[in-house]
Structures are given as structure tokens and as C-alpha cells.
């Protein structure tokens, strides 16, 4: 099975919807039977919060993808810097060291 890594560093922003695109791409890759990990760093961890910048459709899709087996990992330092404490079920705290390992192991890497 092809492994894919999507690294999201950009926060949810309706003016530049990189976070929405990353989530939709993760769904498309899962539909293509790829093993997908969405790694959130920097402002990307804000995707997990209920802010006005994150569209309801993006939050809903992320929840559905988590139920379908999307692996979501978050940089611990970014969580702390952005003040994100509570992680949804299926989302795990991680590190830049793990991101480095995942980049080396992935067949496909996409960054937003």
C-alpha cells in the first residue's frame, strides 16, 4: 500500500484555504486506498479548534475521515504555542523527530 504524508503548517483561513485543501486531499487519498497521515504543525494545529476561521464543512469532514482511519499527528511544541490542549479522539501528540521519520518513510509527501 502506498503511504502518504500531508504536512499542514498553515492555519484555517477562508482567504487562503490551505487547511481545507489538505483535509480534502487526505480524504481523496484515503479513497484511493492509501495509508495517509495528516501531520499538523505551526498554525495547522488550529484546525482542531472550533474557531470561526475553520469552516463547518472542514471540521465535519475531518471528523468523518478520523472515523475512516485517517491518522492525525500534531507537533507538541505547536500545540503548546497555539494554546491547544484538548485533542479530538483519534488525534495524537507527536514531534518534529517523528515528522522527519515519516517524511523519510513516505512514498508521497505534500506540504501546505
Secondary structure in CASP SS format (residue, H / E / C, confidence):
PFRMAT SS
TARGET T0000
AUTHOR 0000-0000-0000
METHOD secondary structure of the structure
MODEL  1
X C 1.00
X C 1.00
X E 1.00
X E 1.00
X E 1.00
X E 1.00
X E 1.00
X E 1.00
X C 1.00
X C 1.00
X C 1.00
X C 1.00
X C 1.00
X C 1.00
X C 1.00
X C 1.00
X C 1.00
X H 1.00
X H 1.00
X H 1.00
X H 1.00
X H 1.00
X H 1.00
X H 1.00
X H 1.00
X H 1.00
X H 1.00
X H 1.00
X H 1.00
X H 1.00
X H 1.00
X C 1.00
X C 1.00
X C 1.00
X E 1.00
X E 1.00
X E 1.00
X E 1.00
X E 1.00
X E 1.00
X C 1.00
X H 1.00
X H 1.00
X H 1.00
X H 1.00
X H 1.00
X H 1.00
X H 1.00
X C 1.00
X C 1.00
X C 1.00
X C 1.00
X C 1.00
X C 1.00
X C 1.00
X H 1.00
X H 1.00
X H 1.00
X H 1.00
X H 1.00
X H 1.00
X H 1.00
X H 1.00
X H 1.00
X H 1.00
X H 1.00
X H 1.00
X C 1.00
X C 1.00
X C 1.00
X E 1.00
X E 1.00
X E 1.00
X E 1.00
X E 1.00
X H 1.00
X H 1.00
X H 1.00
X H 1.00
X H 1.00
X H 1.00
X H 1.00
X C 1.00
X C 1.00
X C 1.00
X C 1.00
X C 1.00
X C 1.00
X C 1.00
X C 1.00
X E 1.00
X E 1.00
X E 1.00
X E 1.00
X C 1.00
X H 1.00
X H 1.00
X H 1.00
X H 1.00
X H 1.00
X H 1.00
X H 1.00
X H 1.00
X H 1.00
X H 1.00
X C 1.00
X C 1.00
X E 1.00
X E 1.00
X E 1.00
X E 1.00
X C 1.00
END
